[in-house]
């Protein structure tokens, strides 16, 4: 499976997916930490991919998503955006509303 296929499989297989630096318990940058906190405050489980541990994903994802920076949040297979957009949506209540539309398996 190519890295492009792997990324598409990750996005398709996870209703809420955050590509980030580090992991939710130990984010490796402030933007990833902020995005994780906002997602966790929404109360739904989410998947993540540590791009620092997956350099092929880190180098390939921006060309697939047309988004140059990390973190990158995908909900139901669609790119939501990076930390700035996640923050804006969180402040307006739109992130919670979007996350609430997702059925997440326990």
C-alpha positions, 0 to 999 in steps of 0.5 A: 500500500502506498503512503497516499493509500495509507493516508486515505485509509486513515481518513476514511476509517476514522470519523474524527482524525487529528494529524498532530505532532506527538500524541494527545497525552504528550503533544510535541507542539503548542498548536497540537496541544491546543487542538487536542484540548479543544477536541477533548473538550467536545467529549467524543473519542478521536483518532490521531496520527503522530506525524513525527513518528510517521515522516512519510505521512508528514511529507505527503499529507499536505499535498493530499489535503492542500493544507501546509501545516499541522495539526490537521483535523478531519471529520467524516473524511473532510478536512476541517483545517488547522489550529486557527480554524479549530480554535475559531470554530471552538469559540463559536460552538461550531466545533462542538456542533460538528463533532456532535454529528459524528457517530463514534464507536465505543 
